[in-house]
Amino acid sequence: MPTFHLQIVTPDGAFFDGPAERVKVRTINGDVAILDRHIPYVTALGIGEASVTVDGRTRTAAASGGMLAVTPGHVRVVATTFEWAEDIDVERAKRARESAEAAIRQETDPNQLELAKARLSRANARLKAAEKL
């Protein structure tokens, strides 16, 4: 299968830099999969599951925030957070989900409620990615 150069970076550093056959991420408008020869494209990332396919093998991750930029032969994912499924601490993600759910039930401030909902989305994305192992 044809490949393109993929770079995945976060404020914590580089997660991937090399040839890939496919990358799938959640954008603010839904999931998008990028293959070789995709048209130039830029979009904001949402919170959700991501995957990278190299040599026919797909690796799953949880990602949130940032951007995706596609240029001829090159794809760059600049994410606020990006965590490979095998690196996710499932118990920590479960605790984060429970904490966020409790905050949503009790919060009255609209801004704090939105933050709690975002924390819940991140925890759920991490747990969903971890289930793929």
Secondary structure, DSSP 8 states (H G I E B T S, - for coil): ---EEEEEEETTEEEEEEEESEEEEEETTEEEEEETT---EEEEB-EEEEEEEETTEEEEEEEEEEEEEEETTEEEEEEEEEEEGGG--HHHHHHHHHHHHHHHHH--SHHHHHHHHHHHHHHHHHHHHHHT-
